[in-house]
Amino acid sequence: MEKRTKTWFERAIFLSWYCSKGDCTFCYMSIQKPFIKDPKKAVRRKESILAEAIISKVCGWRIEFLSGGYESYSIPEIAEITGQLHKITGLKQWLNIGTLSKHEIEQFLPDIEGVCGAVECINLDVRKKVCPSKPLEPIEDMLETAEKFGLKKAITIIMGLGESEDDIPLLVDFIKKHNLDRITFYALNPHKGTPFKKGPATDYYTKWIRGIRKEFPDLQIIAGSWVDRLSEIHELLEAGADAITKFPSIKLFGSRFAKQIEEEARKAGRKFEGTMTELPDIDWDKEVDKLDLDIGLKGKIKVKLKQYTKKMSDSGTR
C-alpha cells in the first residue's frame, strides 16, 4: 500500500434540519421532524451557506459535499446554491441530497464533480430496520446514471448500526459493482431520543477502513470522528483514511480540540493541509467583493462572515 504523506479536513455543508423521510432510526433529523411544521423554515439561509464556503476555502478545508434532508430546498434552488459554491471555491461540488433522477442531475451540470449515495449500512437486513424509507435500489440507480454522465460516485457508511465485520465483503462487492471513487465512513454518534446508546470501538472502526484500503489502494477514504473520539484519528489515518470529517470546525476553531486534530495528523506521520487553529489575517469583505454574486446577497454574506469569524476567534480560548 502506497504510503500517504498528507491529510486534510473535509467539511460537509448542510442545507437544512428537515427530511421528508425522517425515519432513519439513528438520525438527528428523525427526532426533529415531529417538531417542524413548515419545512421551508427549517432550511439554512443562503448567505450562511455561502459564508461557510468562503471560510472553508480560505482555511484550506475541502467541501465534502452539499448535504440535506429529502425535500428541504427544491432541486432548482439547490442547483443555484451549487453553482454559487462552484464560483466561490473554483471547484465542482459533490452532492449528497438524496436519490436524483437523470433529469435532476442534469440541472446541476456543469457544477458538480460527483454524487454520493447515503447507503449507511451494507447489511440489507439491518438496513431495512435502520433506514426503512431509503431502499438501496434507487441509490444504485442514481450511481449508474451518474456513470453515464461521467460523474464520480461515492457513498456514506455508518459504523455501529448493527452490522458486523463479516459484512466487509458485501461492501467490497458494492464498491466494485459501482466502480466507486470515494467512501465516507462515520462512527455512529448516538443522539438522545434514538435507540442507539454508543458508537463503535476504535479497533472495529479501523478494521473496516483497513479492509477496504487493502482491497482498493486508490479509493479515496474519508473518516468521520466526533469531539469525544479525537484520540483515534491517528489510528484512522494509519488504517488508510485519506482525510477526516465530522468536526464542528467553525464552532471549535482554534480550541484544544482543533489543536488535537492537527497533532493527531502529525502522530500519524501526515502533513496537515490547511488550518484548524490559525485564523487567516485577510480582508474578508474583499473576499466577498471579488465574487460574481448579487450585491444584496454579498452584503448578507459579509454580515454572516463577521459572525462566523468572531466565533472562530473567540473559540480559541476553549
N, C-alpha and C positions, 0 to 999 in steps of 0.2 A: 504493500500500500504506500502510495506516494506521501511523503511527509508534508504536512500542512504547516506553513510558517506564519500565517496571518489569520486574524479573525476580525469580526465586526459585529455591530448591533443592528438588528432589523426591527423597525417599529411598524406594527400594523396600524393603519389609520381607520378608525371606526366611524361609521355613519350614523348609527342610531342605537337606542336601547330597546327597540321593539323588533319582534319577529312574529310573523303571522302563524308560523308553525308552533313555536312556543312550548313544545312538549319534550324536548331533549332533556332527559332527567338530570343531567349534570350541569346544565347551562344556567347562567345568571338570568338570562332573558326569560326563562321559563318561570322564574319567581316574579319577575316584574310584569309579565303580560297581564295578569288579572287586575293590576292597578292602572293600566294605561287605557284610558277611554278613547283618546284620539291619537292614533299612531303618528300623525303629522306633527304633533307636539313633542314626540319622543326622538326627533332627529336633531343632529348637531347642526349648528348654523355653518354656512359655507365659509365664512371668514375664519371660524375656529379651525376647520379642517385645513384650509389653505395656509393659515399661520403655522400650524403644526408641520406642514410640509416644508415651509421655509426654514424652520428651526432644524428639521431633520437634515436638510441639505447642508446648512451652514455647519452643523456639528458633525457631519460625516456619517450620519446614520442612514442606512438604506431603508426604503419603504418596502416592507414585506409584501403587503397587498392592501387594497382598499376593501374593507370588510363591513358587513352589516347584516342585520336580520332580513328575512324574506319580507318583501312588500313594505319597506320603510320609504325611502325615496323611490320615485318612479325610474324606470330604465333611462329615459331621456335626461332626467336630472342627474343621475349618476354618471351618464356619459359626458355631460357638461363638466362635472367636477373632475372626472378622469382627464379630460382634455386640459383643464387648468393645472392639474398636478403635473402633467407632461410638460407644460410650459415652464412651470416653476423649477422642476428638477432637471429638465432636459433629458429625462429618461422615460421610456414607455413603462406603463404600470402593470401590475398584476391585479386580478380581480378575484375576490372570494366572497361573492354576494349571492350564493345560491346557484341553482342549475339554470343555465342560459341556453336558449334555442339558437339556431342558426341566425334568425332574423335579429335577435337581441345582440348576439356577438357582433354582428355587422355594424351595429350602432356605435361600437366602441373603437372601431378601426379608424385611423392607424395609431391610436393612442395606447394600445395595450401590448405587452410582451407575452402575456400568457394568462391562463385561467387556473384557478385552484378549486378542487372539489373537497368539501368537508366530509370526508369518509369517516373520520373519528375512530371507528373500530372496524377491523377487518374480519372479526369473527361474526358471521351473519346471525347466529342465534343470539349473541349478546347485543348485536347492533339493533335487532328488532325491538329489544326491550329499552335500550337507552336512546334510540333515535327513531321512534315509531312512525313519524311522518316524513322521514327522509330516506326513502328507499335508495338502494345503491344504483339501480339501473339508470335513472335519469342523470346521475353523476357520470356514469360511464358513457352515456350518450353524448354529454357535453364534452368530455375529453376526446371522444372520437371526432366530434365536429371541430374542435379546436385544432386537431391534427390536420384536418382538411384545409384550414385557413393558414397553416404553417405556424401556428402559435405554440408556445411552450406550455407544458402541463405539469401541474403539481397537485398534491393532496395534503390534508392535515390528518394527523393521527394523535389520539389522546391515550396516554398510558394510565392504567388504573381503573378502567371501566368494567373489568371483569374478564378481559382477555387473558391469555397465558402465553408464555414463551413458545409453546407448541404451535402458536398461530403465526410465528415469524415466517415460515414457508408460504403461508397464504399471502402475506404482504409482498414477499419476493415475487410470487407469481403475478400479483396485481401490477406491480411496478413494471415487470417485463411485458405484460399484456398491453399496457397503455404507453410503454416507452416514456416513462415519466422523466422530467428534467430535475425536479426537486421535491423534497418532502419536508414538512414541518412536524416535528414531534413536540408534544406538550406533556408535561407531567400534570395529572389531574390536580386542580386546585379546588378542593371542596367548598361549595357555597352553603351557607346556612339556609335551611329550607329544602335542600335536596337530600336524597337518600345516602349520599356519599359522605364519609367521615374522614378519610385520609387519602393522601396521594401515594404513589408507588415508591418503593425503596429505590435508592440510587443505583444499586448494583443491578436491579431488574431493568431499570430505565436504560442504563448504559449497555446492557446485554442486547437490547433491541437495536440501538444505534450501531453497536459494533457488528452485529449480524448483517444489517443492511449495508453498512460500509464495506464489509468483506465481499459481498455479492456485487456491489455497484461502486467501484472506485471513483467514478466520475460524477455520480449523482450529487447534487447539492443538498446537504442536510442541515436544516436549521433546528435548533433545540431550545425549547422554552423552559425557563426556570424562574420561579417566583421569589419574592424577597426572603422568604424563610428557607429557601433552598440554595442560596447563592454559593455555598461552600462546595457544591457538587459540580460547578461549572467547569473547573479544570478537568474533571473526570469525563464530562460530556464531550469536551473538545478532544481529549486523549482517545476517546472511543471512536472518534471520526466525524463529529459535528464540525461544520464549517463556521457557523456563526450562532449567535444566541438571540433570543427574542423574549417577549412576555415580561418586560420590566417597565415600571412607570418612570420612564427616563426624564420626563419633564418635572413631575412632582418630586422626584428624589434626585434630581441632578446635583452633582457635587457633594452628595451626602456620603456618609461612611459606607452605605450600601453600594452606591455608584463606584466608589473607590475600590470596593471589594471586587467588583466585576473586572476592572482593569487589572487588578492583582491576580485574579484567577486566570486571566489570559496569559499573564507572564509566567504563572506557575505551570501552565501547560506548554510553555515554550513558544507562545504565539505573540506576534506583534499586533496590538490592538489598533485598528484603523479608526480615525475619528476620536471624539472625546465624550466622556460621560461626566467629566469633572471640571473642565475649564471653559467657562462661557466665552466665546469669541468676542473680542473687542471690536465691534463693527457698528456702522450706522444702519440700524435695522430699517429705518424709513427709506433709505436709499435702496435697500434690497427689494422693497416693495415697489418703489417708483420705477424701477427698470423693467418691471413686468408688464406684459401686454394684457392688462386687465382693465375693467371698467373703473373709472375714477372713484365712484361711490363705494365700490367693493374694496378698492385699495385703502380707503380711509378706515373702513371697518377692520380690515386686516391689521392695520397699524395699531389700532386700539387693542386687538387681541394679542399682538406681539408684545406690547408693553406689559400686559397682564401676565403672559407666559414667562417672559424673560425676568420679570420681577420675582415670580415664583421660583424660577431656577436659581436666581441669585440668593434668595432667602433660604433655599433648601440646603445650601452649602454648609449651614451651621448645624445640620442634623447629624 
